């Protein structure tokens, strides 16, 4: 469980209150259809948090699966010249203790990976960028208008792709080629230019906040 000072550094406050006041089953009924993207606010110059807060107030829908795991694995292998081994197990277990340690390292904003009603683009993609028409709005210099996107397969596995952004996207310090699709797991270190983010399961978030 997070200490009081660390809890105060997590946004948005409404999600924090909901997690602390709800049972796990109630929290999962509301949020169990997707994952959360924990966006670090360490680089915030004033607009990052306010943009995420405004975005969180907009109604979102569950992302439509982009296809079966086999379908997306095929897209992964065909979309890039070099092979990406998505069968490698995660380097660590990202449980509530690991999440607490991460949240105690600095301020974060928890973004539910849902398709915003007002956003542009495919129903099976969560678009990340500086533009207010994206699903995860990162209002920060260095972030491209349409920086990257995430897709989810029918098994709930997420894949990340860079859209040809100016300053790039990295997963666990490895840069992504344009349109390369890489599987991302809870606890993976994702960097959109200089903005750090981490994928997190809703159950893990609830356990860490109780």
SESEGU-92055 format. One line per 2 residues: for each residue x, y, z of N, C-alpha, C. Coordinates in pm, 1 decimal, padded with zeros to 6 digits. Layout:
<recs>
X:Y:Z:X:Y:Z:X:Y:Z ~ ...
</recs>
This chain:
<recs>
00084.5:-00120.2:00000.0:00000.0:00000.0:00000.0:00087.6:00124.6:00000.0 ~ 00046.0:00224.7:-00075.5:00122.9:00347.9:-00085.0:00114.0:00428.9:00043.1
00222.7:00499.8:00074.3:00221.2:00592.0:00187.1:00139.4:00714.5:00148.9 ~ 00095.3:00789.9:00248.4:00011.8:00907.5:00222.3:00077.9:01008.6:00129.8
00206.5:01044.6:00148.8:00267.9:01140.6:00057.1:00272.8:01090.2:-00086.3 ~ 00296.9:00958.8:-00104.3:00304.3:00903.3:-00238.9:00167.5:00904.0:-00305.5
00061.9:00875.6:-00228.2:-00073.9:00876.9:-00282.4:-00108.5:01016.0:-00334.0 ~ -00065.7:01118.5:-00265.5:-00094.6:01255.3:-00306.3:-00029.7:01290.0:-00439.8
00069.9:01212.4:-00483.3:00140.9:01240.8:-00607.9:00082.6:01163.9:-00725.4 ~ -00023.2:01085.8:-00701.5:-00085.1:01008.8:-00808.0:-00212.1:01078.9:-00855.2
-00228.6:01091.1:-00984.6:-00346.3:01153.4:-01045.2:-00411.3:01052.6:-01139.5 ~ -00541.4:01073.7:-01170.3:-00629.4:01178.3:-01118.6:-00686.8:01141.9:-00982.3
-00720.5:01240.7:-00901.4:-00772.6:01212.4:-00766.3:-00898.5:01126.7:-00766.0 ~ -00984.0:01143.6:-00867.6:-01109.5:01068.3:-00871.4:-01083.8:00918.3:-00882.7
-00983.6:00879.8:-00959.7:-00950.7:00738.0:-00973.4:-00895.7:00682.8:-00843.6 ~ -00814.0:00761.3:-00777.2:-00758.7:00720.8:-00647.9:-00870.4:00696.9:-00547.1
-00965.4:00789.9:-00540.1:-01077.9:00775.2:-00446.8:-01161.1:00653.3:-00480.7 ~ -01184.1:00632.0:-00609.6:-01263.6:00516.6:-00652.2:-01196.4:00385.9:-00611.2
-01066.0:00376.0:-00631.6:-00993.9:00253.7:-00597.2:-00996.7:00227.9:-00447.8 ~ -00981.7:00332.5:-00368.6:-00974.9:00315.2:-00223.7:-01111.4:00286.7:-00162.7
-01218.5:00328.9:-00230.0:-01352.8:00311.8:-00174.7:-01425.8:00191.1:-00232.1 ~ -01368.7:00128.4:-00336.5:-01436.6:00018.0:-00403.8:-01376.9:-00116.2:-00363.9
-01459.1:-00219.4:-00374.4:-01405.2:-00354.3:-00367.4:-01333.4:-00383.3:-00499.1 ~ -01249.6:-00486.4:-00499.5:-01179.1:-00519.5:-00622.3:-01277.5:-00556.8:-00733.3
-01381.7:-00632.1:-00700.4:-01476.9:-00672.1:-00803.3:-01547.5:-00550.8:-00863.5 ~ -01581.8:-00451.7:-00780.8:-01645.4:-00330.6:-00831.4:-01549.7:-00250.9:-00919.0
-01424.1:-00241.4:-00876.7:-01324.9:-00167.3:-00955.2:-01301.2:-00235.4:-01089.9 ~ -01297.2:-00368.2:-01090.5:-01274.2:-00440.3:-01215.5:-01395.6:-00435.9:-01306.8
-01515.9:-00426.0:-01249.5:-01634.2:-00409.0:-01335.2:-01625.4:-00278.1:-01412.7 ~ -01566.9:-00176.8:-01350.1:-01555.7:-00045.4:-01414.6:-01434.2:-00034.9:-01506.0
-01325.0:-00105.9:-01471.9:-01198.4:-00084.5:-01543.4:-01131.4:-00212.0:-01592.7 ~ -01195.3:-00327.1:-01573.2:-01128.5:-00451.8:-01606.2:-01120.0:-00484.8:-01753.4
-01178.8:-00398.7:-01839.5:-01177.1:-00426.8:-01982.4:-01053.6:-00371.7:-02052.0 ~ -00962.6:-00311.9:-01977.1:-00844.9:-00253.2:-02039.9:-00731.9:-00244.0:-01939.2
-00618.7:-00186.9:-01981.3:-00505.8:-00163.1:-01892.6:-00494.2:-00013.4:-01867.0 ~ -00408.8:00021.1:-01772.9:-00376.9:00161.3:-01746.7:-00235.9:00191.3:-01797.2
-00219.3:00312.0:-01847.9:-00087.0:00362.0:-01882.4:-00048.9:00464.0:-01776.1 ~ 00054.5:00433.7:-01699.6:00100.7:00524.8:-01595.4:00204.1:00619.0:-01656.5
00167.8:00745.4:-01669.1:00252.9:00845.3:-01733.9:00326.9:00925.4:-01627.5 ~ 00458.3:00925.9:-01634.9:00537.5:01002.2:-01539.4:00520.5:01152.1:-01564.0
00505.5:01226.8:-01455.4:00492.5:01372.9:-01464.5:00621.8:01444.5:-01428.7 ~ 00730.7:01371.1:-01420.8:00859.8:01431.7:-01384.9:00901.7:01538.8:-01484.9
00864.6:01521.0:-01613.1:00902.6:01617.3:-01717.1:00797.3:01725.1:-01739.4 ~ 00694.5:01726.8:-01654.9:00584.0:01819.6:-01675.4:00628.7:01964.2:-01659.3
00598.0:02045.6:-01759.1:00628.9:02188.4:-01753.5:00501.1:02270.6:-01737.2 ~ 00393.1:02203.7:-01699.6:00268.3:02273.7:-01674.8:00151.5:02223.5:-01756.2
00177.8:02177.8:-01881.3:00068.9:02139.1:-01969.6:00040.9:01989.6:-01968.8 ~ 00139.1:01907.9:-01931.9:00122.3:01763.6:-01941.4:00010.2:01714.5:-01850.3
00016.6:01749.5:-01722.8:-00085.8:01703.4:-01629.0:-00222.0:01762.6:-01661.8 ~ -00226.0:01892.5:-01694.7:-00354.9:01955.6:-01723.8:-00418.6:01894.7:-01848.0
-00336.7:01859.7:-01946.5:-00390.2:01795.8:-02067.0:-00444.6:01657.6:-02038.3 ~ -00373.3:01580.9:-01956.4:-00420.3:01447.4:-01918.8:-00546.7:01456.3:-01834.1
-00554.0:01556.0:-01747.4:-00671.9:01573.1:-01662.9:-00795.0:01605.4:-01748.5 ~ -00777.9:01693.6:-01846.1:-00889.1:01728.0:-01934.3:-00933.1:01606.7:-02015.6
-00835.9:01528.1:-02060.8:-00865.4:01408.9:-02139.1:-00940.9:01305.6:-02056.7 ~ -00906.7:01292.8:-01928.0:-00968.6:01191.3:-01843.0:-01115.9:01219.3:-01817.1
-01157.0:01343.6:-01839.5:-01297.2:01380.2:-01817.7:-01385.8:01345.1:-01937.2 ~ -01324.2:01304.6:-02048.4:-01399.4:01271.9:-02169.9:-01436.6:01124.2:-02168.6
-01559.1:01094.5:-02207.4:-01606.3:00956.6:-02209.1:-01523.3:00871.3:-02304.3 ~ -01488.2:00750.7:-02258.4:-01410.8:00659.6:-02340.8:-01479.0:00525.3:-02353.8
-01448.1:00453.3:-02461.6:-01504.7:00322.9:-02487.3:-01394.6:00218.7:-02485.2 ~ -01430.6:00095.8:-02455.5:-01333.2:-00012.7:-02458.0:-01276.7:-00026.0:-02598.8
-01145.7:-00047.0:-02608.4:-01082.8:-00064.7:-02738.2:-01128.6:-00196.1:-02800.0 ~ -01152.7:-00194.1:-02930.8:-01189.4:-00316.6:-03000.2:-01063.4:-00395.3:-03031.7
-01063.2:-00525.7:-03002.7:-00943.7:-00605.7:-03034.6:-00908.4:-00594.9:-03181.9 ~ -00778.7:-00582.5:-03208.2:-00732.9:-00571.5:-03346.6:-00729.4:-00703.9:-03418.7
-00748.8:-00812.4:-03345.1:-00746.7:-00945.2:-03405.6:-00695.5:-01044.7:-03306.5 ~ -00686.2:-01168.8:-03347.2:-00635.6:-01272.4:-03258.8:-00487.9:-01252.6:-03236.1
-00434.8:-01319.8:-03134.8:-00291.8:-01311.3:-03109.2:-00211.9:-01351.0:-03231.5 ~ -00257.7:-01454.8:-03303.4:-00187.2:-01499.8:-03423.5:-00190.1:-01392.0:-03530.3
-00303.8:-01324.5:-03543.7:-00316.8:-01218.0:-03643.2:-00216.8:-01105.8:-03616.4 ~ -00208.3:-01060.5:-03491.8:-00116.5:-00951.9:-03461.3:00028.1:-00997.7:-03466.8
00055.4:-01122.5:-03430.7:00191.5:-01173.9:-03443.2:00234.7:-01170.8:-03589.8 ~ 00138.1:-01200.0:-03680.9:00169.0:-01194.4:-03823.5:00199.0:-01052.3:-03866.0
00119.4:-00956.0:-03816.1:00145.2:-00815.3:-03847.0:00281.7:-00773.1:-03795.1 ~ 00318.2:-00821.6:-03676.0:00448.3:-00788.5:-03619.0:00559.6:-00835.3:-03710.8
00551.4:-00959.9:-03755.9:00659.9:-01016.3:-03836.2:00666.8:-00954.9:-03974.9 ~ 00550.7:-00908.9:-04027.2:00549.8:-00854.2:-04161.7:00576.3:-00704.3:-04166.3
00564.1:-00634.7:-04052.7:00570.9:-00488.7:-04054.0:00712.4:-00435.6:-04045.2 ~ 00809.7:-00520.0:-04009.2:00946.3:-00472.1:-03992.7:01043.1:-00568.8:-04056.4
01161.3:-00518.6:-04087.9:01263.3:-00601.1:-04150.1:01328.6:-00694.0:-04049.3 ~ 01355.4:-00643.9:-03928.8:01419.1:-00729.0:-03828.9:01314.5:-00803.0:-03748.3
01348.9:-00920.2:-03698.3:01254.6:-01000.9:-03623.4:01242.2:-00948.7:-03481.0 ~ 01122.2:-00957.7:-03427.4:01096.9:-00918.1:-03289.4:01047.7:-01041.0:-03215.5
01121.9:-01085.3:-03116.5:01085.4:-01204.3:-03041.1:00992.3:-01165.6:-02927.7 ~ 00862.9:-01192.9:-02946.4:00764.8:-01158.3:-02843.7:00739.8:-01274.8:-02748.0
00818.5:-01381.1:-02758.6:00799.4:-01496.6:-02671.8:00887.3:-01491.0:-02547.2 ~ 00976.1:-01390.5:-02540.1:01065.3:-01379.0:-02425.9:00984.1:-01342.2:-02302.4
00999.0:-01413.6:-02191.5:00922.2:-01381.4:-02071.7:00963.7:-01247.5:-02013.9 ~ 00875.1:-01180.2:-01940.5:00908.6:-01050.4:-01882.5:01025.9:-01064.0:-01786.8
01112.3:-00961.2:-01778.5:01230.9:-00970.2:-01694.7:01199.4:-00966.9:-01546.0 ~ 01077.4:-00929.4:-01509.7:01041.3:-00922.3:-01369.4:00890.9:-00935.4:-01355.5
00847.4:-00962.3:-01235.7:00703.9:-00969.9:-01208.1:00657.2:-00832.4:-01162.6 ~ 00563.5:-00775.2:-01235.9:00514.5:-00641.7:-01201.6:00389.2:-00656.1:-01116.7
00410.1:-00682.8:-00988.2:00299.1:-00696.6:-00894.9:00277.3:-00565.6:-00820.1 ~ 00189.7:-00568.5:-00717.4:00160.3:-00444.1:-00646.0:00281.3:-00387.5:-00573.4
00372.6:-00473.4:-00527.7:00493.2:-00422.9:-00460.9:00582.5:-00347.8:-00558.5 ~ 00596.9:-00402.3:-00680.0:00676.1:-00334.0:-00782.3:00609.3:-00203.0:-00823.2
00476.8:-00202.6:-00829.3:00405.2:-00080.7:-00865.3:00418.6:00025.2:-00756.7 ~ 00408.5:-00015.5:-00630.7:00426.5:00079.2:-00520.7:00564.2:00143.4:-00527.3
00667.1:00062.5:-00553.2:00803.3:00116.0:-00564.0:00813.4:00216.9:-00677.5 ~ 00745.9:00188.1:-00789.2:00747.6:00281.3:-00902.1:00677.3:00411.2:-00866.3
00557.9:00401.8:-00806.6:00480.9:00522.1:-00775.6:00547.9:00607.3:-00668.2 ~ 00625.7:00545.0:-00581.6:00697.3:00621.6:-00479.4:00819.5:00693.3:-00535.4
00854.1:00664.9:-00663.2:00971.6:00728.8:-00723.9:00940.1:00866.2:-00781.4 ~ 00812.0:00900.1:-00796.0:00778.2:01030.2:-00851.7:00630.1:01038.7:-00885.8
00584.6:01154.3:-00934.9:00442.6:01172.8:-00967.3:00404.7:01102.6:-01098.2 ~ 00285.8:01041.5:-01099.6:00235.7:00971.8:-01218.0:00088.8:01005.8:-01239.1
00046.0:00990.0:-01362.9:-00094.8:01005.5:-01399.3:-00140.0:00873.9:-01460.4 ~ -00247.8:00814.9:-01405.8:-00299.1:00687.2:-01454.3:-00403.5:00711.4:-01563.1
-00374.8:00664.3:-01682.3:-00463.9:00683.5:-01797.0:-00523.8:00548.9:-01836.7 ~ -00655.9:00537.5:-01833.5:-00722.0:00416.4:-01881.4:-00710.8:00412.0:-02033.1
-00664.1:00299.7:-02086.6:-00644.6:00288.5:-02231.1:-00777.4:00256.8:-02297.9 ~ -00853.4:00363.9:-02319.1:-00982.2:00353.6:-02384.6:-00987.2:00448.0:-02504.1
-01076.3:00417.2:-02596.7:-01095.5:00499.0:-02715.3:-01186.0:00615.5:-02680.7 ~ -01135.0:00737.2:-02691.2:-01216.1:00854.7:-02661.7:-01316.4:00879.0:-02773.7
-01438.9:00915.8:-02735.2:-01544.7:00939.2:-02832.8:-01504.8:01049.4:-02930.1 ~ -01430.4:01148.9:-02881.6:-01395.6:01264.7:-02964.2:-01266.5:01246.5:-03042.8
-01202.2:01130.7:-03032.1:-01073.5:01112.7:-03099.4:-01093.1:01068.9:-03243.8 ~ -00984.9:01084.6:-03323.0:-00985.6:01040.7:-03461.9:-00925.3:00900.7:-03471.1
-00935.7:00840.1:-03587.2:-00861.8:00717.0:-03612.4:-00941.1:00589.9:-03591.2 ~ -00869.9:00477.2:-03598.8:-00928.7:00344.2:-03594.0:-00984.8:00311.9:-03455.1
-01094.5:00235.2:-03453.9:-01155.6:00194.8:-03327.3:-01070.5:00093.1:-03253.3 ~ -00977.1:00028.4:-03324.4:-00893.6:-00073.8:-03261.3:-00754.8:-00020.6:-03225.9
-00737.7:00110.7:-03224.8:-00608.6:00171.0:-03190.6:-00625.4:00279.6:-03085.1 ~ -00536.3:00278.0:-02987.7:-00525.3:00387.5:-02891.4:-00411.6:00475.8:-02938.3
-00445.5:00594.8:-02985.7:-00344.9:00684.7:-03042.3:-00285.5:00773.0:-02932.9 ~ -00155.0:00790.1:-02938.1:-00080.6:00869.9:-02840.1:-00013.6:00984.5:-02913.1
-00028.9:01106.5:-02861.3:00036.6:01218.5:-02926.7:00002.2:01352.0:-02863.3 ~ 00053.8:01458.2:-02923.7:00031.0:01593.2:-02872.0:-00104.0:01649.9:-02915.3
-00159.0:01597.6:-03023.1:-00285.5:01648.3:-03075.4:-00401.0:01616.7:-02981.1 ~ -00493.9:01711.0:-02962.2:-00611.9:01683.9:-02879.7:-00704.5:01580.7:-02942.3
-00679.1:01540.9:-03067.9:-00761.1:01439.5:-03133.6:-00712.6:01298.2:-03105.5 ~ -00605.7:01283.9:-03027.3:-00557.2:01150.8:-02992.1:-00627.4:01101.6:-02865.5
-00604.8:00974.4:-02831.2:-00669.8:00914.3:-02714.7:-00592.1:00938.8:-02586.5 ~ -00460.3:00941.8:-02596.4:-00373.1:00976.3:-02483.5:-00298.1:01102.0:-02523.9
-00340.3:01215.2:-02469.4:-00285.4:01345.5:-02510.3:-00166.1:01380.4:-02421.2 ~ -00048.6:01389.5:-02482.3:00073.6:01426.9:-02411.1:00117.3:01564.3:-02460.5
00074.3:01666.8:-02390.0:00104.5:01804.4:-02430.8:00241.7:01842.9:-02378.6 ~ 00341.3:01807.0:-02457.1:00479.8:01830.4:-02417.6:00563.9:01848.4:-02543.4
00657.3:01943.1:-02539.1:00746.9:01960.0:-02652.7:00826.5:01831.8:-02670.7 ~ 00850.8:01795.6:-02794.3:00921.1:01670.3:-02823.5:00826.8:01558.1:-02860.7
00698.7:01571.6:-02823.6:00597.8:01472.9:-02860.9:00535.9:01514.0:-02994.0 ~ 00531.0:01421.3:-03088.3:00470.2:01450.1:-03217.5:00317.6:01454.2:-03205.4
00253.1:01519.9:-03301.5:00107.0:01529.1:-03297.0:00043.5:01390.3:-03292.4 ~ 00092.3:01300.2:-03375.0:00051.1:01160.4:-03370.1:00179.4:01080.3:-03352.5
00211.6:01047.5:-03228.5:00344.6:00994.2:-03194.5:00351.2:00841.4:-03207.0 ~ 00249.3:00773.4:-03155.4:00252.2:00626.7:-03151.3:00109.9:00575.4:-03132.9
00094.7:00444.1:-03135.9:-00035.4:00386.9:-03105.3:-00019.3:00249.9:-03041.6 ~ -00127.2:00209.3:-02970.4:-00133.9:00077.2:-02909.9:-00252.0:00001.3:-02967.3
-00233.8:-00129.4:-02984.4:-00342.0:-00218.4:-03022.8:-00349.7:-00331.9:-02921.9 ~ -00467.0:-00390.2:-02909.9:-00486.3:-00502.8:-02819.1:-00545.2:-00620.7:-02895.3
-00493.4:-00741.6:-02869.9:-00550.4:-00858.1:-02935.8:-00664.0:-00915.9:-02852.3 ~ -00722.5:-01023.7:-02898.6:-00838.9:-01081.1:-02832.1:-00805.2:-01142.1:-02696.6
-00676.4:-01162.3:-02670.7:-00633.1:-01215.8:-02542.0:-00597.8:-01105.7:-02442.3 ~ -00619.0:-00979.2:-02480.9:-00588.0:-00867.3:-02392.6:-00442.0:-00827.3:-02393.1
-00364.0:-00877.0:-02489.4:-00222.2:-00842.8:-02500.0:-00208.3:-00715.0:-02581.7 ~ -00126.9:-00620.8:-02532.6:-00107.4:-00493.6:-02601.8:00019.6:-00494.7:-02686.3
00010.4:-00424.1:-02799.3:00122.8:-00405.6:-02889.9:00139.5:-00256.2:-02913.9 ~ 00263.0:-00211.2:-02921.6:00294.4:-00069.1:-02937.8:00366.6:-00046.6:-03069.0
00334.4:00062.3:-03134.8:00400.3:00097.6:-03260.0:00428.6:00247.3:-03263.2 ~ 00543.4:00283.3:-03317.6:00576.7:00424.5:-03338.9:00527.9:00464.7:-03477.3
00470.8:00584.0:-03489.0:00410.6:00626.8:-03614.7:00506.2:00707.5:-03702.2 ~ 00634.9:00702.5:-03670.3:00731.1:00784.7:-03743.2:00753.0:00917.4:-03674.5
00744.4:00916.4:-03542.2:00758.7:01039.7:-03464.6:00899.5:01097.2:-03478.4 ~ 00909.2:01226.7:-03454.6:01038.1:01294.8:-03469.0:01139.4:01247.6:-03366.5
01095.8:01227.2:-03241.2:01189.4:01195.2:-03133.3:01179.3:01051.3:-03083.2 ~ 01099.7:00970.0:-03149.0:01104.4:00827.7:-03127.3:01029.3:00773.8:-03006.9
01016.8:00640.4:-03008.5:00953.8:00564.3:-02901.1:01046.5:00448.6:-02865.9 ~ 01060.9:00421.4:-02736.6:01148.4:00314.2:-02691.5:01072.9:00223.7:-02594.6
01106.2:00095.9:-02596.8:01053.7:-00000.8:-02501.2:01172.1:-00070.3:-02435.5 ~ 01182.2:-00054.4:-02303.6:01295.2:-00110.0:-02228.3:01428.2:-00069.7:-02291.6
01436.0:00060.3:-02325.5:01555.7:00124.4:-02380.7:01585.5:00086.3:-02525.2 ~ 01499.5:00006.2:-02588.4:01519.5:-00032.0:-02728.2:01432.8:00055.6:-02817.6
01492.9:00127.9:-02914.2:01412.6:00213.2:-03002.1:01328.4:00131.0:-03098.9 ~ 01208.2:00179.4:-03127.0:01120.1:00115.6:-03223.9:01140.1:00179.2:-03360.3
01142.4:00097.0:-03463.3:01141.4:00148.6:-03599.5:01000.7:00196.6:-03633.0 ~ 00989.0:00279.4:-03732.9:00858.0:00328.4:-03773.5:00767.2:00212.3:-03812.4
00646.0:00211.5:-03757.3:00543.3:00110.8:-03782.8:00579.0:-00028.4:-03732.2 ~ 00688.1:-00041.0:-03660.1:00720.9:-00169.5:-03597.7:00624.5:-00194.9:-03481.7
00573.4:-00316.7:-03470.1:00481.3:-00349.9:-03362.5:00551.2:-00441.3:-03263.2 ~ 00553.4:-00400.3:-03137.5:00621.6:-00475.8:-03033.5:00525.1:-00500.5:-02918.4
00523.5:-00622.2:-02869.3:00439.9:-00656.0:-02754.8:00491.6:-00584.7:-02630.4 ~ 00399.2:-00525.8:-02553.5:00437.4:-00460.0:-02428.3:00362.8:-00526.1:-02313.1
00433.8:-00543.9:-02202.1:00379.5:-00611.7:-02084.9:00375.4:-00514.5:-01967.6 ~ 00291.8:-00542.7:-01868.5:00293.7:-00460.8:-01747.6:00433.9:-00453.3:-01688.0
00475.5:-00330.3:-01656.8:00607.8:-00308.4:-01601.1:00712.4:-00270.3:-01703.3 ~ 00683.2:-00288.7:-01832.9:00779.5:-00247.2:-01935.0:00798.2:-00095.7:-01929.9
00920.6:-00052.2:-01953.0:00952.8:00090.2:-01955.9:00929.6:00142.2:-02097.6 ~ 00831.6:00230.1:-02112.0:00797.2:00287.5:-02241.9:00835.1:00435.4:-02240.0
00900.6:00480.4:-02345.7:00939.1:00621.3:-02356.1:00886.1:00679.3:-02486.0 ~ 00799.8:00779.7:-02473.0:00754.5:00858.6:-02586.3:00839.4:00985.7:-02584.1
00941.0:00992.0:-02671.3:01041.1:01099.9:-02661.9:01100.4:01097.4:-02520.6 ~ 01077.9:01202.5:-02440.1:01133.4:01205.0:-02304.0:01030.0:01169.9:-02197.2
00908.0:01135.4:-02238.3:00802.2:01103.7:-02143.1:00804.0:00954.4:-02111.9 ~ 00824.2:00921.4:-01986.3:00827.5:00782.3:-01940.9:00686.7:00735.5:-01906.4
00654.8:00612.3:-01944.3:00524.8:00553.5:-01911.9:00541.6:00404.5:-01887.2 ~ 00444.3:00345.9:-01816.6:00447.4:00204.2:-01782.7:00307.0:00147.7:-01790.9
00295.4:00030.7:-01850.8:00166.6:-00037.4:-01859.1:00136.2:-00105.7:-01726.1 ~ 00009.3:-00103.2:-01685.0:-00028.7:-00159.6:-01555.5:-00167.6:-00222.3:-01564.7
-00183.3:-00341.9:-01509.0:-00314.1:-00407.9:-01505.0:-00402.7:-00341.8:-01399.8 ~ -00534.9:-00333.0:-01422.1:-00623.4:-00267.2:-01325.0:-00622.0:-00334.6:-01188.3
-00612.3:-00466.0:-01183.2:-00609.6:-00535.2:-01054.4:-00485.5:-00497.0:-00974.4 ~ -00370.9:-00485.7:-01043.8:-00247.0:-00446.4:-00976.2:-00257.9:-00305.0:-00921.7
-00318.9:-00215.5:-00999.1:-00336.3:-00077.6:-00953.6:-00425.1:-00073.2:-00829.4 ~ -00535.8:-00148.3:-00832.3:-00625.2:-00149.7:-00716.5:-00553.2:-00199.7:-00592.3
-00478.2:-00306.8:-00603.6:-00408.4:-00363.7:-00488.5:-00306.1:-00264.9:-00432.3 ~ -00238.4:-00190.3:-00519.6:-00135.8:-00096.1:-00474.7:-00196.7:00023.0:-00402.2
-00319.8:00059.6:-00439.4:-00382.1:00178.3:-00382.2:-00463.5:00150.6:-00257.1 ~ -00489.4:00025.1:-00225.2:-00569.7:-00006.4:-00107.0:-00489.5:00014.4:00020.6
</recs>
